[in-house]
Each structure stands twice: as structure tokens, then as C-alpha cells.
Amino acid sequence: MTVKGTFPTDVFQSIETPFYYYDTNVLRATLDLLKKEADRYRFKVHYALKANAEQRILSIIHGYGLGADCVSGGEIKAAIQAGFPASKIVFAGVGKADWEINLALDYSIFCFNVESIPELLVINELAAAKGKVAHVAIRVNPNVKADTHHYITTGTAENKFGIALSDLDKVIDVAQSASNIKLIGLHFHIGSQIMEMNNFAGLCSRLNELQDQLEARGVFLEHINVGGGLGIDYHNPDRQSIPDFANYFATFKRMLKLREGQTLHFEPGRSIVGQCGSLISKVLYVKEGVNRQFAIVDGGMTELIRPALYQAYHQIENISSEESIQKYDVVGPICESSDTFGKEVELNQTKRGDFIAIRSAGAYGQIMASQYNLRRLPNAVFSEDLI
Ligand SMILES: *Cc1c(COP(=O)(O)O)cnc(C)c1O
């Protein structure tokens, strides 16, 4: 069997393209390390389902004993269906609808991460109607900057997410006086695809100040949740296929002054599933342009929207060819100019029928697929099924 990199291209011949290929060895090795490094400090990890909610991926992740971070009623259902215990589900989002809150109350999830006073009041009211007490963490906007794309930074002041530091006292008062709310923690999430540990260290410093202020007011909260956001190396998917969880968790251990009896929680998404997935497409045509050549592939922004949406970089490889390197604009079939995966991409010389792998596509890939142009949603193929 011809294997280029880790791709069984011979087996791919019988699979309809485009599809997502998941290397479950990479996923499991990632989870092994994550678990080991988090357990070292007894940190709790909740997988952020929005990165990838494929049933099979969820069941593998669930097998490692993680909790789930959900941002919709649909995700809560998917997490429960995959076996995540409700006692390990957290529910975030600025716009929780009544039915979603009710669903979460019915399951008695671990915690609502609440983003505004009006939301707090609605949760209180819906919980009262069910005779329940909702466990709540307040999502605080810590006003720390993350060095990432502006579309995926969330922790600065002018941002729809979270409650401003200046409003926190008021929100705590409201939460503590609501009869069907139990305030159990604080929640933060400063952005996504963060590679600089300094950004997380900045969050820790802000949190330490905040904890001092809360202590002065006599407020003790058992749970601190610092969200997700750890980035992956999109430029070298094989050099560092597993993120540096040791350094990540050690940064929080070193920088954050947890109080006696406090538990620290994390919500990683991308760093768990990003590197295990690739979008596999077939080359339909090689078209000579005026000053460039195009490799037109059968996958497009409908399967992987990140390049079009965030100008995201993905490494692109021709996994069928060993010929000399040439430059191609790799484009999809969708009727939008932004349906371009990369410009002047260096590929082994490419012809119709070759397989193109778009790497590091496990997170925010398949889950964001759409049916625009009335396309079919892509299938998922798992390496462990092909042996
Ligand atoms: C998106 C999101 C995450 C996961 O972010 P990653 O960058 O994929 O780790 C975690 N928590 C919240 C609240 C989120 O919105």
C-alpha cells in the first residue's frame, strides 16, 4: 500500500471525495498527553464541542473521561448522546434561548456560564418554574488582549462576550440574591488559536487581582474556568502534531493563585481535534491562467470555510504525486472568489485525479460545513476503520 505521509492513498481511491479523514492515532495520542498533564494538577477539562461534534470523535474523547463545553441545546443533546455525564457539562453562549435553558435544567448540568444580567434573571425564573436551582458561573470579560485574528479574539472590552469587570460586583449581587441560582464560579475565555503563553499569563495576573478584590468583599467561588484557546501549529502539522499541553498547564499552575478548595477548569477545542483531521479532495482540473495555474479541487468553502472566513492558513499537500514542485492556486468549485484554499501553493506537479490533503482541518472544519450551492455534506473517514 502506498502511504505518503500518513495517508493511505490507495484506500482513498474507493472513497467518494471530498471527505474528512481523521487520524485516530493522532487524536488518541493528543488525548493521552492532555489527560496526563491535566491530571498532574487535578485540572478539569471540558472538551468544546463546537470545534468538532462528529459522533465518533465525541465517543473517543468521552472515553478519556473529559467533560463537555456546549454552546447550544443541540450540543448538549450531542454530548449526552455521546455519553458525557450531565454533571460534567458546562453551557456557554451570549444568546441562550428559553428551550435551551430548560433542556439544560432538565439534565441538571454542572454549570451555566452566564453572560448578562437579563440572562441570569431568565435562568432564575425558568429554574424557579421547575423547582430547581441552577448552578451558575459568571463569564467575565477580563479585558486582556490575545495575539490572534480579530475575528476570534473575545476577551477585550468592546466585545459581545462576557460581563465587564466594572459590572462584576453588581452581577454578583444579583446572582447571590436570586433564589433559584447558586453562584459557583467565574468563567473566562480570551480567544482562540493563541500560541503565546504570555497571553494566558496575562489572564492569570488579571484573575489574581480579581480574586483579591472578591476576597476583600467576602466572596468565595469554588470554580474558576479559564476557557479554551490554545493554538495549534498550522504551518508544521507534522513537526508538532500534539500541542504543548505541559507548558500550557504549567503556565496556569505557576501564574494563577488558586484559593484553598478551588478547582480550575479548561475548555479546549481546537488543540484536541485540530491536527487529527484533513480535508481530502480530488483534483478536477488543472487550469492555466494568464500568470498562474489553478488546481481546481472538488472540495470547497462549503466543506472547509476557515480560509474564506478568517483568511486562515492551512498546509496543502498533493498526496498522490512525487513529481517536482510547482506553484498553484488551489481553489474549490463554489461560485465565490473567496473559495480559495491557498495562493501560489507549492505542490508536487499536479494532474486530474490526484488527492489533495488540506491539513490541520479537524477543528472548525466539518462542523462548519454548509450546503451552499446545494452541495452534500462531507463524510467522515477514520483511519482505524481502514486497516
Ligand atoms: C470556542 C470556545 C472554546 C474553545 O476554543 P478553542 O480555541 O477551540 O480551544 C472554549 N470556550 C468557549 C466559551 C468558547 O466559546
The ligand as a Tripos MOL2 file, in Angstrom:
@<TRIPOS>MOLECULE
LIG
   15    15     1     0     0
SMALL
NO_CHARGES

@<TRIPOS>ATOM
      1 C1        -14.8980   28.4070   21.3060 C.3       1 LIG1
      2 C2        -14.8280   28.2830   22.7670 C.ar      1 LIG1
      3 C3        -13.9350   27.3930   23.3640 C.ar      1 LIG1
      4 C4        -12.9660   26.5550   22.5700 C.3       1 LIG1
      5 O1        -11.9950   27.3390   21.9670 O.3       1 LIG1
      6 P1        -10.7200   26.6820   21.2520 P.3       1 LIG1
      7 O2         -9.9760   27.8560   20.7400 O.co2     1 LIG1
      8 O3        -11.2180   25.7930   20.1900 O.co2     1 LIG1
      9 O4         -9.9540   25.9420   22.3080 O.co2     1 LIG1
     10 C5        -13.9520   27.2870   24.7320 C.ar      1 LIG1
     11 N1        -14.7940   28.0370   25.4920 N.ar      1 LIG1
     12 C6        -15.6690   28.9080   24.9460 C.ar      1 LIG1
     13 C7        -16.5670   29.6720   25.8350 C.3       1 LIG1
     14 C8        -15.7060   29.0620   23.5770 C.ar      1 LIG1
     15 O5        -16.5550   29.9390   23.0520 O.3       1 LIG1
@<TRIPOS>BOND
     1     1     2 1
     2     2     3 ar
     3     2    14 ar
     4     3     4 1
     5     3    10 ar
     6     4     5 1
     7     5     6 1
     8     6     7 2
     9     6     8 1
    10     6     9 1
    11    10    11 ar
    12    11    12 ar
    13    12    13 1
    14    12    14 ar
    15    14    15 1
@<TRIPOS>SUBSTRUCTURE
     1 LIG1         1 GROUP 0 **** ****
